[in-house]
Amino acid sequence: MAEEETSKKNKAKNTDQRDNRNNNNNKVVEVKARGKQEQAEAKNKRKRKDFFPFGNYRNYYGYRIGNDLEEDPRLRVLKKEWFQDKDCLDIGCNSGIFTIQIAKKLHCSSILGIDIDSSRIEDAHWHLRKSVRMDNSKKKSAKTSELEVAKRENDSDPNSALLIEEILENSSDCCPSRKRDLFDIVSFQQENFVKSQLPPGKHYDTILCLSVTKWIQLNWGDDGLIALFTKIWTLLRPGGILVLEPQPWKSYENNHRVSETTAMNYRNIKHRPVDFQEILLDKIGFRTVEDLTWGLSGSTAGFNRPIFAFCK
Ligand SMILES: C[S@@+](CC[C@H](N)C(=O)[O-])C[C@H]1O[C@@H](n2cnc3c(N)ncnc32)[C@H](O)[C@@H]1O
């Protein structure tokens, strides 16, 4: 009797253990399935995030300039007289790094960078703040060392008191109106250049349109391209300059599948980049063109594109 009881208990225990094992196995399968689903969702999310239908790449300059180049090689072909004390516009400025470099190196009176992507404009504002901060701390440490030298010479040279006074007077902190901050020169704005209204009465001396034409044609077709060129011409002052860097036709092939719109527009494009000079000179009304490409060297592979300057 006692034996029968024990055997019953053992059977029940074995059944419980089997059930537990099955439950655990089911849980493992469930966890694995959930893990896979989460991975797939994360991948899709990444894919969705990495969708750049306008060439609005994050970290564009990371691979365009690379780590081995100090500055963008395109800076070398831009003539100072087109920028110094001039009002400039940079269409499709991305994260603003090149716009800021132009402002600093070529001393624009003003430069406005516009981009269709508000995230890139946020990046541009961040780069501008960083650049101003770095400039200010460089200026501060230069001033401090100048003052230290002057103070050390103070005992021996009676004129050095005057020098200290001069350094303090020239300091931008004491006379903010004398020196213009980068914030007064550079600004950024989110805008679709093809679709936005022309600001009444606003004109520029120089307009940059670098590596943007492909994205305009893929998204808004030939009509978008003509709207872009016409708007640029209207916004330029007489004698003003358009600096244009068109992407070559063969590169359209790489990006035309980015959306249904781009695929459709790609099939209907008639104005190829080799035709742009003729369109700008004969149809839009620019007077002259200068090929700046010869001055470019050391561009990262895939970015050795032609650059032209058209004069209104
Ligand atoms: C490939 S990036 C070139 C960036 C920069 N111009 C350069 O060459 O260093 C093209 C930029 O044009 C912008 N873009 C494309 N279509 C635009 C439009 N309709 N209006 C304003 N920006 C546009 C994109 O968001 C992207 O940041």
Ligand as a Chemical Component Dictionary entry (heavy atoms), coordinates in Angstrom:
data_LIG
# 
_chem_comp.id                   LIG 
_chem_comp.type                 NON-POLYMER 
_chem_comp.pdbx_formal_charge   0 
_chem_comp.three_letter_code    LIG 
# 
loop_
_chem_comp_atom.comp_id 
_chem_comp_atom.atom_id 
_chem_comp_atom.alt_atom_id 
_chem_comp_atom.type_symbol 
_chem_comp_atom.charge 
_chem_comp_atom.model_Cartn_x 
_chem_comp_atom.model_Cartn_y 
_chem_comp_atom.model_Cartn_z 
_chem_comp_atom.pdbx_ordinal 
LIG C1  C1  C 0  25.058 66.261 -50.922 1  
LIG S1  S1  S 1  24.654 67.538 -49.832 2  
LIG C2  C2  C 0  25.808 68.820 -50.293 3  
LIG C3  C3  C 0  26.175 69.724 -49.127 4  
LIG C4  C4  C 0  26.985 70.966 -49.466 5  
LIG N1  N1  N 0  26.350 71.827 -50.416 6  
LIG C5  C5  C 0  28.355 70.601 -49.965 7  
LIG O1  O1  O 0  28.569 70.398 -51.141 8  
LIG O2  O2  O -1 29.264 70.506 -49.113 9  
LIG C6  C6  C 0  23.147 68.138 -50.541 10 
LIG C7  C7  C 0  22.343 68.993 -49.581 11 
LIG O3  O3  O 0  21.294 69.660 -50.300 12 
LIG C8  C8  C 0  20.124 69.690 -49.505 13 
LIG N2  N2  N 0  18.950 69.887 -50.379 14 
LIG C9  C9  C 0  18.461 69.030 -51.309 15 
LIG N3  N3  N 0  17.382 69.555 -51.894 16 
LIG C10 C10 C 0  17.175 70.774 -51.359 17 
LIG C11 C11 C 0  16.199 71.805 -51.548 18 
LIG N4  N4  N 0  15.209 71.686 -52.429 19 
LIG N5  N5  N 0  16.300 72.932 -50.808 20 
LIG C12 C12 C 0  17.273 73.082 -49.886 21 
LIG N6  N6  N 0  18.228 72.129 -49.656 22 
LIG C13 C13 C 0  18.179 70.997 -50.377 23 
LIG C14 C14 C 0  20.164 68.345 -48.784 24 
LIG O4  O4  O 0  19.366 68.312 -47.627 25 
LIG C15 C15 C 0  21.663 68.166 -48.508 26 
LIG O5  O5  O 0  22.032 68.610 -47.238 27 
# 
loop_
_chem_comp_bond.comp_id 
_chem_comp_bond.atom_id_1 
_chem_comp_bond.atom_id_2 
_chem_comp_bond.value_order 
_chem_comp_bond.pdbx_ordinal 
LIG C1  S1  SING 1  
LIG S1  C2  SING 2  
LIG S1  C6  SING 3  
LIG C2  C3  SING 4  
LIG C3  C4  SING 5  
LIG C4  N1  SING 6  
LIG C4  C5  SING 7  
LIG C5  O1  DOUB 8  
LIG C5  O2  SING 9  
LIG C6  C7  SING 10 
LIG C7  O3  SING 11 
LIG C7  C15 SING 12 
LIG O3  C8  SING 13 
LIG C8  N2  SING 14 
LIG C8  C14 SING 15 
LIG N2  C9  SING 16 
LIG N2  C13 SING 17 
LIG C9  N3  DOUB 18 
LIG N3  C10 SING 19 
LIG C10 C11 SING 20 
LIG C10 C13 DOUB 21 
LIG C11 N4  SING 22 
LIG C11 N5  DOUB 23 
LIG N5  C12 SING 24 
LIG C12 N6  DOUB 25 
LIG N6  C13 SING 26 
LIG C14 O4  SING 27 
LIG C14 C15 SING 28 
LIG C15 O5  SING 29 
# 
